[in-house]
Each structure stands twice: as structure tokens, then as C-alpha cells.
């Protein structure tokens, strides 16, 4: 590669370049609306169920049920997105969720039936999210993809905070209104996707289909059978085992810090808000200020920093100290995830992206749930600061071991180049041309993601 070509390949993308892509704008707006609506609905459903049953357990079940599809069959449901056009999958999922959430808003239901409807609604999440994840590399190339992923992840964190606050406020007055708002966001999302995204053909043709179980197993094989993908997956899963702990133990931890209900409430709020706040700042800073090669070089240091930032918990810090640690941890995760996700997606052959997303998303959910459960059990018999400190120390050791298996630059480049040769067919409708070239050009993908030679194992 010439010096000029290398400079172009390593050029940092800007937010303006990312949002100049019409399809990305449509996907981003649709996703942001859906995220906000989802968190508004989660807050409202817990209130609605509690008002009906006066049961804390039933209210908690209404909140937790949205995670079940990913834990029970996320990879299988995500495989559906590979069989059909991504636009069709996303629009259909939005319309299904609009109808189901709208029915809860309009019809009085007993709590058990309401939980069933919520569960049916959440079954649409894995295929929809997998389709969106697989669509983004077709819309954005090179560093634009990494910046786009960073924007999405950061927006998701902001949507969580805003959605919960708005949902709690609206639900206090009328929880059904909050659910109606969620249904409306799905309707708008469906319109944005239908008219803002091109008709990309299915990633898997009828001739290549076998059955869902075998196709899902192929997703696991490509993730854990490809050294580059396996290295990224292990690093991400390991980081997830530790980054969630402050948020997961926030309520119990806060109870040890304050003498009054008000003090405990403030402490819990600080701890729970700190990690998303750090994530938002980290996502924006790393995407805007760091060059692509620097971001990629920092994947491993950021991965180590995530659990390392929580080790001082061992010394029993105050609520403010815990919040600072959690914010640093969130910043570190935001620093590593978009770059790691960008490499992961670009190293995947076309036709496996939705399935691989299902594997990664389910693994992430399992790691987070296991971490909160394990530390919660340990904290039943030991002080929380000691549990978190020792858990995080073990995390530093685990991630240091994981980074020793990080592939060489040449292996990354070879895997990305091989994946880029498996290009999708052109959209069925008129392609959108950017600077005289079709989006998703194979040469652009390979050249934009090539790593600098200095990053070696």
C-alpha cells in the first residue's frame, strides 16, 4: 500500500461523515426512538404489574422477562435475520411489537397474561437487533463503522437513563400512556426503516439453508473456530464479567453506606448512574479524539483498565468514590467496545453477521447475569467491598491472560481481507452513491480497516 493510500485508510472518520449516510440516519433515528420507548415501557410495566398484584416479585419478573429471549434462544432467533432481507426483519419486528405493546396499553389484562404478552413482544428483539447489526457494515465502511458503533452504543446508554427517568415520571401518572408512547415509537421506527433503508437481499439464499439449529451452530463455529473472532469474543466476555458488578450490587452496596433512606437512595443513584455516564463520555471522547490506529492499540489496555478501576473497592470507599470507580470502568468499556466490535464485524464473512451477533449478545447477557449472581451470593457472607475488590483483582488476571492470546496484525489483516471478499449482492432498489462509488465497496472495506504494523501479539 502506498503512503497516500495508507494515510487514507487510517484517516479518522468524523460524526458528520457518519451522519451523511442516509441509511445510517434512518437506522440511528429508528433505533434511538425504540430504545427510549423500550426503557419508558420497562419502567411503566413494573408499575402496572405492581399496581395490579402488589407483588414485588411479579413486578421484578415483568422487568426481567425482557432478558429471557437472549438467554433461552437468542442465537436461534438471530439466525432468522440471516434468512430474510434485513429491512423486512426490522420492519416486521417493529410492527409486531407495536401491536403487542399497544394491546397492553389499550386492554385491561390480568398480570399473568400481561407477562405472556410482554414475553412474546421481546421475542422480536433478537432478530431485529441482529438484522441491524448485520446491516451497519453494509452502510458504513472503515472507520465510519467504528464511529457509528460508538454513536449507537453511547446513544443506547443515554436512552437508558432518559427512558427510565421519563418512564418513571409518566408511569406515576398513567402507566398505560407510557406504553402507548412505546407503541408509537415502534410505528415511527417501522416507517423510518421501510423508507430510509434500501432493500438489501437476504444474506442467506434459499439454496444455502439447512435448518435453524444447524445454521445457528454454524454461527457458534465461526465465532469460536476463527482465532481472530475468538480472541475478540473472549476479551469482550471477560470484560462483561466485571463491568456490570457496581450496577448490579448498587442497592445492597448503598444500604451499607447511608444511615437514612434518603442517603441510601442518593448513594444508589450515584452508583447506578456513574457507569452509563462514564460510558457516554468515553464513547464520545474515543470516537472523536483518537485516531483509528490508536483506538485499536488501546483495546487491550482499556480491557485491563475495566476491572482494574474497581480494585480500590477493597478499601471501602464512599459512595462518591464508588461512583468514580464505576465511571472510569464505564469509560474503559466504551473505549474498547466500538473498536473491538468494528474489528469483529469486519472480520466476519457476509452471511454470518446476524448469527455471530446472536452468539455475542447472548454471551454478554449470560456473563453479566452470572457476574451479578455470583457476586451477590458471595456478598451474602462477606463485605461487599471485599467481594468487589477481590472479584476485580481476579478480573485483571483473567484479562491479562486473555490478551496474551491476541492475534498478530498480519492475522487480523488476513481475516478481514478474506471476509471482505464475501461481498453481498447489490440492493434490489437503486443504490445510493457516495462520491461516485457504491457503499460497501470491497476495496474500501479492506483498505480502511488495515492495521498498522506496530500492533503485534
Steps between C-alpha positions, in 0.01 A plus 500: 500500500635844413555763767209699362271198503609408851429853621153484346438159654595618847317832477269562792133515408289789626148507638399707197621231262308234688176697511537598134401141414121509446447137598696542822291803593183296457635208703636728772177696544290185497726333755515802730120527503460130571759505779337791677157345457623165634639649819189713548293181464720300739450758772126516428442123488654448844263765640200352319568147626571617853178706509304189397668244723672693782777244450863605481590161349246539217619854434861382483397218266340754267832683482722193466290321239643717222835319544356149460502478118876564489566248776266227373541522125666822389738344245216293351274803462786709360553239228158592362646838401745325268219333304305811407577854380622707793251777429212254502611347829533838671169637374311181585647494851402864554143440387463188716626686806280800420189280497589306815605800708201693369269222614636526855445876491141468380369177658470413868687171556564287806864504603585145380362572152681834495830321570431258215435787258819676611697180445354457150594860428861449608535199266523756218809661652772249400418485126448875481823586680695237305370640171603853600846380603549317170367796299740759640814363325312527170424866567823615667852398404840531665526738792150628428372166627696531826379855556145395416517215749633739762214741435247216528644364824523846655148588392375173647644593839350849485165353392506270802543789742245724324252217445501385861459854630222583256332163546497528877358852481227411248415169670443680828209678329385248236705188419281419199594832344865403525424171321307686230806721447715187461260359241518831315881488489481159333260634239732789416799266499330270248431795268858628526647158420256422219560824312855582616680168445565333166373151418815300567439135402511221761848407620411133466334383180249216495762274342728539803238433765495181703305542823514754779689285750778418254520858379516622860777250576691637201489840671665356811758317287609810313527712817694249708673321213660812348803612707441873441129484585563271798761737645262797478210298643701378799623852577150649480343224709772534763450876524123452541559278805625800696363824355141420609579430866462853651162546330382152593588539868409870524192459719667271755824700493316827557322348800838467674593863437208708626325525835170624356280403207581829327875447531473145371288617207754764403785249526321246285420764239863613486630147459247397234535819297880513510571213261265620222636854544858376465396294199345800326807716558737222400312422182497860384860575597655193342296529181571869455856548628686175432628381162388153381842346558514643854153368579596153383827512696303590815253211482709283732608775745138615533391138557747472789400840639133397533551258794812682622297815565279304745782347706507797746154389613694267731578801722135593563460833316209738545209522255682773309813284480299203373336724241840622381624142465184397314530800268862411416392143435222621269746727320738206447227274364388775262860540389541134406156391377450702177850421372468133598151479350622667180780247459266214584236600247750565221671165561169318451410365156174630360222258587617441858471846653150464645575154640828615653319796656258255662790303645670811636185661639389183677849449638508856629164460674611171657831647620330800657231292668756251630721778636217667692374165630846381609599822674157522659537152649852578621379825656246308710787381720773759438522883498411640157820708468712190555295298249521765229870566563601134483265431207661787310852385583412162352366690198832673441678164502241342269517779244880510509492130412246566224708773336798264472297313239434815295575422132772673303435790266559281196237253616250780556568640154473161332169421672350838414617471138346153469172623647493797261508264202161362603311808389118511494301551181398855422172628646193420295406867472709793374836519683595819676827627360755678714778685320446292188536159670246258632495463878650175619770486234727206585827688445381778729426251777838327480706815476315694767540235770864400437692513826836673547793262517602603851204325669631149552421221739 
